[in-house]
């Protein structure tokens, strides 16, 4: 009887944990700033490095 009761309690805890997690809302992370290094642009003009949002 004791094994049956502990098995039921563990099963109930697992089921309750999965039900709690199904209502979670996943929020997208804030856009990250990334460094774009300098490069040679059109007509051989050097474009300096800058930050942009990804």
C-alpha positions in Angstrom: 0.0 0.0 0.0 2.9 2.4 0.8 4.5 1.7 -2.6 1.2 2.4 -4.3 0.7 5.7 -2.4 4.2 6.9 -3.2 3.9 6.0 -6.8 0.6 7.9 -7.0 2.2 11.0 -5.4 5.2 11.0 -7.7 2.9 10.6 -10.7 0.7 13.4 -9.5 3.7 15.7 -9.0 5.0 15.0 -12.5 1.6 15.6 -14.0 1.1 18.8 -12.0 4.6 20.1 -13.0 3.9 19.5 -16.7 0.5 21.3 -16.4 2.1 24.3 -14.7 4.7 24.6 -17.4 2.2 24.5 -20.3 0.9 28.0 -19.5 4.4 29.6 -19.8 4.8 32.5 -22.2 8.1 32.7 -24.0 9.2 36.3 -24.5 11.6 37.0 -27.3 15.0 38.4 -26.1 15.8 42.1 -26.7 17.8 42.7 -29.9 21.5 42.5 -29.3 24.0 45.1 -30.4 26.7 43.6 -32.6 29.9 45.3 -33.9 30.2 45.5 -37.6 33.9 46.0 -38.5 35.1 48.4 -41.1 35.1 47.4 -44.8 35.7 48.8 -48.2 32.5 50.0 -49.7 31.5 50.8 -53.3 33.9 52.9 -55.3 36.8 52.1 -52.9 35.5 54.1 -50.0 36.4 52.9 -46.5 33.3 52.5 -44.2 34.3 52.6 -40.5 33.0 50.1 -38.0 29.7 50.7 -36.3 27.1 49.0 -34.0 23.9 47.6 -35.4 21.0 45.8 -33.8 20.5 42.2 -34.8 
